[in-house]
Amino acid sequence: MKRGMLMQMDIQISPQIKQIMTMDTIFHLEILQLTNDELATMIADKALENPLLLVEDHFNRFSVDYSNLKRYDNRIEPFKVKQESVVEYLWELMPLQIELPNIQERVLRFLMEHLDEHLFLQVEISEVCKKFSISEEEIIECIELLQSFGPFGIASKNSKHFLELQVNLDEQAPPFALLFIQQELTAIANLQMSYLMKKYKMTKKEVLTTIAYIKGLQPFPKMPTLNEPSMFIIPDLQISLVAGQWIIEINNQLLPKVSINEGYIALLKEESLIKDYVEQQLKQAQLLVDGIEERKKTIYRIMNWLIQKQRYFLEKGQSGLIPLRLADAARELNLHESTISRAIRNKYVRTPFGMLMLKEFFPKGITYTENPNLTSDRIKQRIQQLIAGECSSKPLSDQQLVEFLKKEQILISRRTVAKYRESLTIPNSTKRAYA
């Protein structure tokens, strides 16, 4: 693994992440990456916790039989979805256009496989160094890369480390919250009020406020809701061609309507024992309402941008698909690349010619000199054609394939050729010679 490449990747990802990562932003990113079904479940859970949330569920979607749902709403289509693992989920979140060296791919996958049920890392850095014969610094860079696109707090050492992370990102955290987490978790668990008041020269109210704040933090990173085998998909968007213009419809009809219970707002104008509680719940309720609206706007903006960029694909089909990078969308939409990645995760759009995943609009492109519309799928097809036409007694090596492609103005490395060949389940030239 080359240090220069990792540093370049770190420059592209880490600084921007650090600039935007507040607790409010993290919550909005969690909402953004949810599917409609997952978001509806979150709304239901939050409504049970927060009396200031008003949820109008006209469709009663939490008790509906999905096998009969098609009769009620034509936005729902049969569509087979396979079950995914945590590793597959994390790999899905990784920005599509990051080309990783083989060793870094292996390290990242190893780290993912050694996350426990709470997404804490259950392997020592020294053990990973020994297994892959690379430095501790390089392992830390891999962990930071995983943390840049994974759920907030992923690969933390433990719950204490995760609590510290949340406090460090919260500008409104009580002054002694971090110190309490670092040194006084046992005292907090045993409610040793006198001890804490005396040691830190705090009033009882200050200690209680700090303890309440700590108890309100997430004990673990938020576990992803993994896809389960299903025969039905509820698309997040629908697009249709009307009078030569593509119309975008956000499919929110099956989501509960969320608003703030104004009846509690009057309590904020009065001095009462529950005023602090109401203020906190109001903040959380408003955060959810804003996050849902922000999710809708972001997905709409991305879909609108994709229609502009992939118009030929929508009109002509697969042959009109051109390479697109998440970085291009991020730059033109003034969003972070990881935001784009989260927004398209497991999102579907219903089109006049069927259901598509949003990530299908982002095929990988390749270094080229003459053909700006060259996608990785087309290059794989060309490699397959070259191998199909080779002499069986003298099969083409990966390097020879590189040279053939170079003559066609397709400039890719031998490693990339090998990667594409393996994805086509084609053995190397040595094995093909004996086939």
JOWO-V568052 format. One record per helix or strand of 2 or more residues. SS is the DSSP state (A for helix, B for strand). FROM is the first residue (numbers start at 1). TO is the last residue. If there is no record, write none. Layout:
BEGIN
{{SS | FROM | TO} {SS | FROM | TO}}
END
This chain:
BEGIN
{{A | 3 | 20} {A | 23 | 32} {A | 36 | 49} {B | 53 | 56} {A | 66 | 71} {B | 76 | 81} {A | 86 | 93} {A | 102 | 113} {A | 125 | 132} {A | 136 | 149} {A | 159 | 169} {A | 177 | 183} {A | 185 | 189} {A | 193 | 200} {A | 204 | 215} {B | 230 | 234} {B | 237 | 242} {B | 245 | 250} {B | 257 | 260} {A | 262 | 269} {A | 275 | 309} {A | 311 | 316} {A | 318 | 320} {A | 326 | 333} {A | 337 | 344} {B | 348 | 351} {B | 354 | 357} {A | 358 | 361} {A | 376 | 388} {A | 398 | 407} {A | 414 | 423} {A | 429 | 433}}
END
